[in-house]
């Protein structure tokens, strides 16, 4: 792990510059909230496991810039859920960007992370953010969440066939999943043909983007997956069945 020892490092300036270079315009208020979020992340990370990334420049690039790429494919009017949000990626990033204009739900199975997110929402005074402590495959059965969202987002939660079974039940007909993956998605896509078919959805677009952190370049992909039929009530199956026999 590389630590940024540059005393001149200006978090706000770097975040503003890096986002601007990607045609993402952040207001001073948003930048202030990102800084506060970063501070809370680093403080809580000493008590509970939230992220392996503790260098401020890496937090900007690998968490904030990485997740901000998603806002290009989301509108303020969309009702969004982040499944397996962890420390709030990409959910809190989206909530800061669309603050006050969007309804967003963040779901995770780990209660400690939900407690952290509760503090983030309060300290950043984020509006219209709902926290759900639960397993994706269980909450998807509940009437409050099933087929209620325009968009499901997620990053680093499970392999694509498993993720599709978790996520597709949350979206309305013609809604979409925006799934963040690394650069090696071809095999995952190949292995998901059956899941896409059973869950009546198709890959509409793959958006590829890149960023550099110190001397390393990262290639990332956002998969846009659309649902064209209502989901059969038998999906998602329970955790044991999904793990033992992925679609
Ligand atoms: N999305 C975040 C990110 O990119 O930093 C967190 C990624 S972390 C590797 C995976 C997260 O998904 C964990 O917080 C875990 O608790 C959550 N998770 C995994 N399976 C889940 C499930 N079935 N239901 C709800 N949350 C789940």
Boltz pocket constraint, residues with backbone or C-beta under 6 A from the ligand:
constraints:
  - pocket:
      binder: B
      contacts: [[A, 50], [A, 83], [A, 84], [A, 85], [A, 86], [A, 87], [A, 88], [A, 89], [A, 90], [A, 107], [A, 108], [A, 109], [A, 110], [A, 113], [A, 134], [A, 135], [A, 136], [A, 137], [A, 154], [A, 155], [A, 156], [A, 157], [A, 166]]
      max_distance: 6.0
